[in-house]
Amino acid sequence: MGIKVNRIEKEFIFRGLIDKKITINIHGNKREFEGTLVDFDDHLLSVEIPPEADLVVGEEVRIFAFFQNNMHAFSGSVKEHTPGLVKINHPEGLYKKLQRKHERIRSPKNLTAFFTLKGKNFELNFPKTNRFASVEKPKIAEKFDESNIQALVTDYRRGINKRVEKNDIIILRNRNPSSFEERLMYQSGKILWIPSVQEGFPLEDPFPDGRVLTKRDIIQLEGESEYSDNVLNRRLEDVLDEKFREKVYSDMYCPLFYNQYFFGYIHLYNTTERKEMINEDLVEYINQFAKVLCYSLEVTGYFTSLADAERDFETTIIDISASGLLFAHPTQELSRDLLLHTDLKLTLVIDGRKLKIGARIIRKFKDMDRLFIGLQFLEIEPEDFRFLFHIIYGKPFAEEFEEHWEGGIPPPELHLE
C-alpha cells in the first residue's frame, strides 16, 4: 500500500507531471508502456502513449510516476483509446511512499486459493444451507445402536440389502452439491422419492410432516428462471428417461443434515431387473435411520474431530503480487482465530499447478459481509516463485527486481537495533 494523498496534493502532483512532462509507467494486463500525462479534469486523465500500445477500453491499468523524490501510484480503467492517446478514469486514490515489494494486480480468473489452519471454531467443509436442523436423540420404533457407528452401519447394510438391490451412504466432503438430485435435497431439505420411473415423481406427499418432494415442489425449485412449467415438466421427463436408460426402476435419496450443513445423503434404488417399488414403509425406515445416523456421528465425535483437524477453506482472492495477496472469506467468525502475525499454509492453484506457500497475516479488516485478510509470502520454492511471477506479470523474473520495490523504487533502509 502506501500513504494516500489528499485532493489538493493530488491535483498538485498531476499538474507537476504535466508541466515537467515527466514520463510515467503504465502497467496493463501483463504488459507495460511509458507515457506522459497531458491533461486531467474531475472525471478523466488524458495520457499520451506509444501508437503501438494495445490498451483496450475497460482494461484496468496501474500508473507509476516518480515526482519530487517519491514514487506515486494509482489505478484506473481505460475509458477511451485512440492511437497515441488514452483516457483513464480519474482515480479516487493516489498513493506515495509505496511499501510493497512487488506490484499487486487483480486476481487472475484461473487462480484459486486455499489456506489451512489448525484450531477450532471453523466452518465444516460441507455445503451450508439457510436452515438449521438440530441433532437430537430420535424417538423411533426401529431399534438402532447409535453408540457404535461401525456396528450401526453394518447392521443397517445387512438389513437393507435384503430390501433393495443398491444402496450407498454418500458424504459431501470438500465439494458442493452438483447433481440434479443433490441440488434438490440441498435446496429443500426433503427426501427425493420416485416410487417408479413409470409413475414419475409423486403428486402428493403421503407423510404428514412434509418430508417428500412432490412434482410441484420440484417445479417450483427448478422454476426460478424464465422457463415455463411446460419446459420444466419436459426436464423432469428427461430425468426419468435417463434413469430408465440406466435401468433404474425405483429411486430414493434421503438427505443427511448436521445443524446447518448438508453433509451427505442415503441413496437406494432397485433396477428394472427386480422391478420392485420402494414403498412408504421403506421411506419411513430410511428417514428414521438417517436421524439415528446423524445422532450417532454427533455422539461419537465425528463432527468435533473435523472441526479440530486441519481444515481447508476456499477463499476469494481480491488482488495478488509476487510477495503476497489479499483475500476475502464470508465467515466473520474466523476473525477471532485469524489474528495478525498468524502463520498459515497457503495453496495456490493456477493452470493446474499447485503452489505450497508459507504465509503470514499482516493485514486484517472487515465489512458488512466479508472478512479481508492480507498475507505476506514467507516460504515458497524458487521454481514456484518464478512460475507465479511470470503468471502475474507476463515476464520472467530477473535478479535485478530484488533491488527495487513496487514502481521501481529502492527498498527501504534496514535498521538493526
N, C-alpha and C positions, 0 to 999 in steps of 0.2 A: 504494500500500500504506500502511503506517504502522507504528507500534510496537505489538506485541501485548502486552496487559497480562496479568499472572498471575491465577491463580484467585481469590486473596484480593481483589485490587484489582477484579476483575470483579464479585464479589459486592457490594463496597462501592459501586460505581457503580450497579448495579441497585437496591440499597436506597436510594441517594440519589435516583434518578429517581422511585421510588415515594413516598418521604417528602415530596419537594418538589413532586410532581405536575408534573414537567417535561414539556412537550409534546415528543413525538418525531415524526419524519417517517418514514413507511412508504412505500417505493417498490416497487410490484408491476410487472406487465408493462405498461409504457407508461402507468402512471397512479400518482398519488401521493395519500396521505392523511395526516392528522395523527391522533395517538392518544396515549394515556398508558399507561405500564406500571403494572399494578395488583398483580401477584403473580408469583412465579417459584419454581421448585424445580430439582432437578438434571436434569430432563427437559424441562420446558416453561416458556415465558414467557406470561403472560396479559396481553393488551393491549386496552384499550377503544378502539373505533374508531367512526366515524360509522355510523349504521344503513344508510346508502346505500352504504357501502364494499363493492364487489363482489369481494372476495378469495375464492379458491376453494381447497379442500383440495388440497394438493400443490404449490401455486404457490410459487415461490421469491420471497422478499422481501428487501429490504435496509433496515436500520434506521439512522437517523442521530439522534444525541442530543447536545445541547450541554450539557456538565456541567463545572463548575469550570474555566471558560475554555478548554476543549478540546472539539473535535468528536470524538465517538466513533462507530464504525460496526461493524456485524456483519451477517451474513447468516443466513437460516434458511428453513425451508419451513413452510407452513401445515399444521398437524395437525388442528385443529378450527376450525369457524367457525359462530357463531350471530349473529343480528342484534345489533350493538353490541359483540361480543366475539370476539377471535380468539386462538387458542393456537398459538404458534410453537415449534418445537423449540429447546432450549437450545443456543446457539451454542458451537462449540468455540473460536472465536477472537473476541475483542473488541479493536478497534484504536483507537488515538488518534494525534494529530498526523498526520493524513492528508496524503499527499504527492502525490495525483493531482489533475490539473486537472479531469477530468470523471469522473463515476461510471462504474464498469466493470460490465457486465452479462454474463450468459451469452450465448454466440453465438446469434443468430437462426438458425432452421433453414434459411432461404432464402439464407444467406450463405456464399460460398466465397471462398478467397483463394489467390493465387499470389505467390511472390516470385522475383525474378530476380537472379542474382549472377554476375559474370564471374569465371572462375577454373577451376581443375582439381579433380580428386578428387570429382566429383559423380556421383550416380547418373544413368545414361542414362534418358531419358524413354520407356522401353519397359516392358511388363509384366515383372515379375521373378518367377522361378519358384524352387522349392525345390531344383532340380537344377543341376548345373554341367556345361556342355558345352564343353570346351576346343576352341579353334580351332587346328587344325594343318593343315599341308600334306597333302592327302589323297593316298593311293596309289591311283590309278584307272587303268582301262584306256582310258576315253574321253579324248581329247586336248582339254584346255581351256587357254586362255591366261589365267592368273589375274592377270597383271601389268597388264592394261588392262581396267578394269571395263566401260567402254563397249563395247569390242570384244567382250568376253566375253558381255555381254547381247545384243548384236546377232547374234553367231554363234549363240547359243542360240535366239533367236527365229526366225532363219532356218531352223534345223533343226526346231524343234518345231512350227512352223506347217504342216509337211508331214505331221505325225503326229497332230495333234489340231485340232479346229475352233477352240477358245477357250483362251487361256492368259493368265495375269496373274501379276505379282510384286507382292504387297501388303506395304507397310511399315506397322507399327503404331506410328506416332509420335503421342504425346500422347493416347493412348486405350488402354483396356483391352479385352481380348477380349470381344466382345459376341454374336456369332452362335453357333449350335449348333456349327458346325464349328470356329470359333476357340477356343471353350472346351474342346473335346475335345483339340485339339492342345496347348493351354496346360497342361492338367491331366496329359496323358500323355507329351508329348514325341514322340508317334508320328505316323505318316502315316495319314490318313483316306482310305481307298480303297474305292470302290464300283464293282466291275467292270461291273455293270449294275444299274439300278434294279429290274429284274425279279428278278434273283437276290438283291439286297439286300446287306447287309454280310457280309463274308467270315466263315465259321465258324471257319477256321483261318488262321494266318499262314504263307504259303508260304516265308518267308525265315527262315534260321536265327538271325539276330540280333534277332528280335522287333521289327521296325520298324513293323509294320502293326497297326492297331487291329482286333480281331475283334469280332463282335457281343457276345460275353460281356464283353469289356473295356469296351465302351461301356455295357452294362447296369450293370456294377459302378461305373463312374464316375458314371453318372446316378442310381444307386440309393442314394445317401447320403441317404435320406429314408424316409418311412413307406410308400412305394408298393411294390406287389408287382411281381414280374417280368412278370406279365401286363399290368399297366398300362404298364410300361416298354417291353415289346415293342410295344404299341399305339402308343406315342410314336414309336418308330423307324419303324413302318409309316407313320405320318403324315408323317414326314420324307421318306420315299421317295415317297409320294403327291404331296407338294408339289413335289419335284424333277421328277416326271413331268409335273405340270401346267405346270412351267416349261420343259418339253421337254428336260430333261437325261436323257441315256441312260447315260453313264458318267462318273464324277466322281472327282477326286483332289485332296487337299490335303496338301502337304508342308511341315512347319514349318521355320523358319529360326531358329537359336539362336546367340547370341554370349555365351559364358560363361553366366551365369545369366539372360540376357534372351531372352525370346521376342519378337523384333523384327519378324517378318513370316512370310510363307509364299508358296509357289508353288501356284497353283490352275490346273488344266486340266480340260477336260471336252469330251465330244462330245455332240451333240444327238440327238434322235430322228430327225432327217433323215438323219444319217450312220449311226447305229446301229452304231457300231464300239466294241468294248470297249477300255478302257485295260488293256493286258496287263502281265504281270510284267516283261517286258523294259523297258517304258517306266517302270514304277515304279522299277526299278533305275537307269535313266538319270537320272531326276529326282532320286533320292536322291543320286547322285554329283554332279550339277550343284549341288545345294543345298550340299554340303560345299565345293565349289570357290568358289561364290559367297560364302559366309561367309568363307572364307580370303582371297579377293580383296578384300573390304571391309576386312578387317583389315590386309592389307599395303599397301593404297592409302591408309590413314589415315582411312577414313570414320568409324569409331567414335572415334578420337582427336579429330577435328575437332568432333564433337558434344560431347565432354567439355570441350573448351576453349572452346566457344562459350557464349553466354548461354543458360542453362538455366532452364526453368520447373519448379517443384516445387509440387504441390498440397499444402496444409497443412490441419491440423485446428485450427480456432480454439477456444480454451478460453473466453476472455472478451474483451470489446471495450468501448472507450469512444470518445468523440469525439476523443480525443487519442492513442490507442494501442491495442494489443491484445497478448494472449498466445497464441502458437500452439505446437503440438507437431508434430514430424516424427519418423518411426520410424528415420531414418538417423542413427545415432550418429556415423558418420564425418564428418558435417557439422560436428561440434563444433570441429574444429581449423581450419575455414575461416570459420565464423561467429563472429568474435571480438567482444567488447564494443566498441561505438562504430563497428562496421562499418555502412556505409550500404547500403541495399537499395532496389530498385524494387519496390513492392508493388502488386498489382492486387486490388481487392475487387470481387466480382461479386454484386450483390444486386438482385432483382426485374428482372433482365435489363439492368441498368445497370452499366457498368464504371467504377470509380473508380481513377485512376492516382495513387499516393501515394508520395512520397519519405519513407523511414523510416530510423530508426537503432536498432541493437540497444543496449538499455540494461540488459537483464537476461538471464541465461542459467543454466540448471541442467538436470540430468539425473536420470532414474530408471532402473530396470532396462530399460525398453523404449523410452523416447522421449527426445528432446531437446526442451527447452522454451526458447522464445525470447520475450522481452518487447520489443516495438517501440514507439517513440515516433514519432508522425507529425510530419514536419518540413515537407513541402510538399504542399499539397492545394488544388485550385481552390476558391474561395469557394462557388460553387454546389454543388460536390460535398460540401463540408463541411456545408452546410445540409441537403442531402438525407440525408447519413449521420446527422446529429444527429436529424433527425425520425424516421428509421427506428429508431434505437436507443432514443430516449426517448419517442417518441409525441407530441412537441410541437415547435413551431417554435423555431428558435434566436433568442435575443434578445441584444442587445449587453450587457445587464446581466449576462449569465452570464460574461462575460470578467472581471468584477470579483470573482468568487467562485470558489473551487475546490470540490472534491467535498464535499457535505454543506452547502454554503453558507458555508464558512469563507473569510476573505480570503486571497489568495495570499501566499506567504512574502515577506519583505522581500528586496529586491535589493541585494546588497552588491558594490560595484565597488572593485577594488583599484587 
